[in-house]
Amino acid sequence: MNTKILVETYNLGLQGGTGIATYIVNLVRAAKSIGCSVEGLLHSYHSLPQRDALLDEVSFYDLRNAGPSKFVSSVESNIRRVIGTPFGIPAQLLRSSGKIVSSGASSFVATAMFERTYTARMFMDFSRFHFKRYGTAALLRLPEKRPDLFHATQMVPLRVAGAANIYTIHDLVPILLPYTTLDDKRFFLSAVKYLCKSADHIVTVSEQSKADIIALTGIEEKRITNTYQAVSIPEHLLTCSENEVGAAVENLFGLKYQQYFLFCGALEPKKNISRLVAGYAASGSKCPLVVAGPLGWEYQHDLNRINEFNDSIGSDRIRTQRRRVRRLDYLPYPQLLMLMRGARAFIFPSLYEGFGLPVLEAMCLGTPVITSNAGSLREIVGEAGLTVNPLDVDAISNAIRTIDVDDTLRTDLSQRGLKRSVRFSANAYQDRVRDLYVRVLGREMEARQAQSVAKRKEPQFENAPRVLRPVNLG
């Protein structure tokens, strides 16, 4: 498939990793595996000097440039809110000098993934300001030949002229659960409706999200595709012995193999951690509950709930060590997967997910799963896990108690999970991505031919300006 694709990769530059960052990595691998030439668009707070490759790289990776200047954060942002970016957002080629020593950070990983890498200063903020001003996507101006397809991996109102423009909308959580995010809901709703009307195609990651998007926007079903997601588990984590896993989790975390429950994810309202702790407390299990993940927002209530439970079990040292909630901060991905593989069960009672990558990761590792029956989670886990009403503490407690005492059930769920995970393998995902791109580019080629014919029939007016008309989106 001889196709050039430009992938928007803003989330690869965020600290701590995100689900969308994992999505980007797997999308790029899939696109490259089917023969696409893949280029990346990275976010930058500063323009590159563009005098030589080494100076460009130094400027991009310099931590002093890792945030907006006072001018950008105040004066220029205010200007962009008023006038948008009527002349487009310029992208710059980030050339490789081969001299910068990689730190292993995601930004270094990102640049190594692509045949060519571009940076665009403040494209997330400026494209939003432009959309709020004019109700249309901002134009990304590339210094070299345009790609055949621009794939935005999130809902950003940015487009490339002359290319097929497709957008991944992972879920509608800011609209369906407005109390769980800090997103600008008015912008989100307007942008979703606009992109579903104007994009060449919309991509999503579950049948639940697809149904939600169709119901909200009325987009034709033929213009939206569910590709699901995939995960890539390092081979050594799949093949290492139980003894090796046991030694690793004990040395790293002081935990016994299959003698702890695990939740992983940011502490935020959507993840439902307070009810998880309450359900665990009521279960009576003697295995500790490990909560692994960074602090999100509105996390204090969850932290208080964890601390209250730990305080309530008393000062008896042996009992405290066995039955308590342990919180671990952000972990490197290999350590997190090792922790997941060594767990007695993985518990993920989220209120809503567009896909639920941690559940798939647990199934791939053969770890029994307890998860929510809300959103896409029931769709992903199928009959390979225990599903519960995430609002029902008793249901969470009963599931923990059941899986804790039943060795046969845990073995059965482990085998079902491994079998179920094949549906979301890298090969299956590659096939879905190939089908998506072939269909989109096939229609795009037909549209270009039709436009070319129409253009030849119409009178030509050179240098006709394009007028942007402001709209009031708040």
SVG drawing of the C-alpha trace seen along z (x, -y; Angstrom):
<svg xmlns="http://www.w3.org/2000/svg" viewBox="-29 -41 56 66">
<polyline fill="none" stroke="black" stroke-width="0.4" points="0.0,0.0 2.1,-2.9 0.5,-5.7 1.9,-8.6 0.2,-9.3 0.7,-12.1 -0.3,-11.2 -1.0,-13.8 0.9,-12.8 0.3,-15.4 -0.2,-12.8 3.2,-11.2 4.7,-14.4 2.8,-14.2 4.4,-13.1 3.4,-9.8 1.8,-8.3 -1.9,-8.2 -4.3,-5.8 -4.2,-7.9 -0.3,-7.6 -0.7,-3.8 -3.2,-4.2 -0.8,-6.2 2.1,-3.7 -0.1,-0.8 -1.7,-2.8 1.8,-3.8 3.0,-0.2 -0.1,1.0 0.2,-1.6 3.9,-0.8 3.2,3.0 0.7,2.6 3.3,0.6 2.4,-3.0 5.0,-5.7 4.2,-7.3 5.1,-10.8 4.5,-12.4 3.2,-15.8 4.6,-16.7 3.5,-19.6 6.0,-22.3 5.8,-25.5 8.5,-27.2 9.5,-27.6 12.6,-25.8 15.6,-28.0 15.7,-26.1 19.4,-26.9 20.9,-23.5 19.6,-20.1 21.6,-20.0 20.4,-23.4 16.8,-22.4 17.0,-19.2 18.7,-21.0 15.9,-23.6 13.2,-21.0 14.5,-18.8 15.7,-21.7 13.6,-21.6 13.6,-25.4 11.3,-25.2 9.0,-22.6 6.4,-25.2 4.9,-28.3 6.7,-31.6 5.0,-34.4 4.2,-36.1 2.6,-33.0 0.6,-32.2 -0.8,-35.8 -0.4,-38.2 -0.4,-35.8 -3.0,-33.5 -5.3,-36.5 -4.6,-37.6 -5.4,-34.1 -8.6,-34.0 -9.7,-37.1 -8.4,-36.4 -7.7,-32.7 -5.2,-31.5 -6.6,-32.7 -3.3,-32.0 -2.9,-28.5 -0.6,-26.9 2.9,-26.4 4.6,-23.1 8.4,-22.8 10.5,-19.8 12.4,-18.4 15.6,-17.1 17.8,-14.5 21.5,-15.3 22.2,-11.9 24.1,-13.6 21.5,-13.9 21.6,-11.2 18.2,-9.7 16.8,-9.9 14.2,-7.2 11.4,-9.7 8.3,-9.5 9.3,-12.4 12.5,-10.6 10.6,-7.4 8.2,-9.4 10.8,-10.9 12.3,-7.4 9.0,-6.0 8.5,-8.2 10.2,-8.5 9.8,-12.3 8.8,-14.4 7.2,-17.8 6.6,-20.1 3.9,-22.8 3.9,-25.4 0.9,-25.4 -1.3,-23.6 -3.7,-22.2 -4.4,-25.6 -4.4,-27.7 -6.6,-25.3 -9.2,-25.5 -9.0,-29.2 -9.5,-29.3 -12.5,-26.9 -14.1,-28.9 -13.7,-32.0 -14.8,-30.8 -16.5,-27.4 -14.1,-25.7 -10.8,-23.7 -7.5,-25.5 -5.2,-24.7 -1.9,-23.0 0.7,-24.3 3.4,-21.8 6.8,-22.8 6.9,-19.8 4.5,-17.7 1.2,-17.0 0.4,-13.5 -2.3,-11.4 -4.0,-11.2 -3.9,-13.2 -5.0,-11.1 -5.7,-13.1 -5.6,-10.7 -8.0,-12.9 -10.7,-15.5 -8.5,-18.4 -10.0,-20.8 -7.0,-20.8 -6.9,-19.8 -4.4,-19.4 -5.5,-20.8 -5.6,-18.3 -5.4,-15.3 -8.0,-12.9 -8.7,-14.1 -9.8,-11.6 -10.3,-11.9 -10.4,-9.4 -13.1,-10.2 -12.4,-7.7 -15.5,-8.4 -18.0,-11.1 -17.2,-11.0 -17.2,-14.9 -20.8,-14.9 -22.1,-11.7 -20.3,-12.1 -19.8,-15.8 -19.0,-15.6 -15.9,-13.5 -13.8,-15.7 -12.5,-19.3 -13.0,-19.6 -14.7,-22.7 -18.0,-21.0 -19.4,-23.6 -16.3,-23.4 -16.3,-19.6 -19.9,-19.3 -19.5,-21.8 -16.3,-20.2 -17.7,-16.7 -20.7,-17.8 -18.5,-19.8 -16.0,-17.0 -18.7,-14.4 -20.1,-16.7 -16.9,-17.8 -14.4,-15.0 -13.6,-12.5 -14.1,-9.8 -14.5,-9.3 -12.7,-6.5 -13.6,-5.2 -12.5,-2.3 -15.7,-0.3 -19.2,0.4 -20.4,-1.5 -18.6,-4.6 -19.7,-4.3 -23.4,-4.1 -22.9,-7.0 -21.4,-9.2 -24.1,-8.3 -26.9,-9.0 -25.4,-12.4 -24.4,-13.7 -26.5,-11.7 -23.5,-10.8 -24.1,-8.2 -22.9,-4.8 -20.8,-4.4 -18.7,-7.5 -17.7,-6.1 -15.5,-3.0 -14.7,-1.1 -11.2,0.3 -11.1,1.3 -7.6,1.1 -4.6,3.4 -1.8,3.8 1.7,5.0 2.9,7.0 6.7,7.5 7.4,11.2 9.5,11.8 6.5,10.8 4.4,13.4 6.9,16.2 8.6,15.7 7.8,18.3 5.6,17.9 8.7,18.1 10.3,15.2 7.1,13.1 6.9,13.9 10.4,12.9 10.0,9.7 6.8,8.5 8.3,9.3 11.6,7.6 10.0,4.5 6.9,4.1 7.2,6.4 4.1,8.4 3.5,12.1 2.6,13.7 -1.2,13.9 -1.7,12.7 -2.9,9.2 -5.6,7.5 -4.7,4.8 -6.3,1.6 -4.4,-0.6 -5.4,-4.1 -5.3,-7.7 -7.2,-8.7 -10.1,-10.6 -13.9,-10.5 -14.5,-8.3 -12.4,-5.4 -14.7,-4.9 -12.0,-4.2 -14.0,-5.1 -16.6,-2.4 -13.8,0.0 -12.2,-0.5 -15.6,-0.2 -16.3,3.0 -12.9,4.4 -13.3,3.4 -16.7,5.3 -15.3,8.4 -13.2,9.4 -10.3,10.5 -6.9,10.9 -5.1,10.1 -4.1,6.4 -5.6,4.1 -2.9,2.3 -4.0,-1.0 -1.4,-1.9 -1.5,-5.2 -0.8,-8.9 -3.0,-11.5 -5.6,-12.8 -8.0,-15.5 -10.6,-15.7 -8.5,-12.9 -8.6,-14.0 -11.9,-12.1 -10.3,-8.9 -7.1,-9.4 -9.2,-10.1 -11.1,-6.9 -7.9,-4.9 -6.4,-6.5 -9.6,-6.0 -9.7,-2.3 -6.1,-1.8 -6.5,-3.7 -9.6,-1.6 -7.9,1.8 -5.8,0.9 -2.2,0.9 -1.7,4.7 1.4,5.0 0.8,8.4 -2.9,7.7 -2.0,4.3 0.6,5.8 -1.8,8.4 -5.1,6.5 -4.7,2.9 -4.9,0.6 -1.5,-0.2 -1.1,-3.1 1.7,-3.2 2.4,-6.2 3.1,-6.1 5.1,-3.1 7.2,-2.3 5.1,-0.2 7.1,3.0 6.8,2.9 3.1,2.2 2.6,5.2 4.7,7.4 2.6,6.2 -0.6,7.0 0.6,10.5 1.4,11.3 -2.0,10.2 -4.7,12.6 -7.2,10.6 -7.4,7.3 -10.3,5.0 -11.4,2.2 -15.0,0.9 -14.8,-2.3 -18.0,-4.3 -17.4,-4.5 -14.7,-3.8 -14.5,-4.2 -12.4,-1.0 -10.6,0.0 -7.0,0.8 -6.0,2.1 -8.7,4.8 -7.3,6.0 -3.8,5.9 -4.9,8.1 -6.6,10.6 -3.5,10.8 -1.4,11.6 -3.8,14.3 -4.9,12.3 -8.6,12.8 -10.7,9.7 -13.5,8.0 -14.8,5.0 -17.8,2.8 -20.8,3.6 -21.0,-0.1 -19.7,-1.7 -17.6,0.5 -16.1,2.7 -18.7,5.4 -18.2,5.4 -14.4,5.9 -14.4,8.5 -17.4,10.5 -17.7,13.7 -14.0,13.7 -14.5,11.8 -16.9,11.0 -18.9,7.8 -20.6,5.7 -22.7,2.6 -20.1,0.0 -22.5,-1.9 -23.3,1.1 -20.8,1.6 -22.3,4.9 -21.9,6.2 -18.2,5.2 -17.7,6.8 -19.4,10.1 -17.3,10.3 -14.1,9.8 -15.2,12.4 -16.2,14.9 -13.0,14.7 -10.8,14.6 -12.0,18.0 -12.6,19.9 -9.3,21.2 -11.2,23.0 -13.0,19.8 -9.7,17.9 -8.2,20.5 -11.2,20.5 -11.3,16.8 -7.6,16.7 -8.0,19.1 -11.1,17.3 -9.2,14.0 -6.3,15.3 -8.7,16.7 -10.8,13.4 -7.7,11.2 -6.9,12.8 -9.8,10.7 -7.7,7.6 -4.3,8.9 -1.9,6.8 -2.6,8.7 -6.4,8.3 -5.9,4.6 -3.6,4.2 -6.3,5.7 -8.9,3.3 -6.6,0.3 -5.8,1.5 -9.5,1.8 -10.1,-1.7 -7.4,-3.4 -8.2,-1.6 -11.9,-2.6 -11.1,-6.3 -8.5,-6.8 -10.6,-5.0 -13.4,-7.5 -10.9,-10.4 -9.5,-9.5 -13.0,-9.4 -13.8,-12.8 -10.6,-14.4 -11.4,-13.1 -14.9,-14.6 -13.6,-17.9 -11.0,-18.0 -13.7,-17.5 -15.9,-20.1 -13.1,-22.6 -12.3,-22.3 -15.9,-23.1 -16.1,-26.2 -14.7,-29.6 -11.4,-30.2 -10.9,-33.3 -7.3,-33.7 -6.3,-34.9 -9.8,-34.8 -9.5,-35.3 -11.2,-33.0 -13.3,-34.9 -13.5,-33.5 -16.6,-34.5 -16.6,-34.6 -19.1,-32.5 -20.0,-32.8 -19.0,-29.6 -18.1,-31.2"/>
</svg>
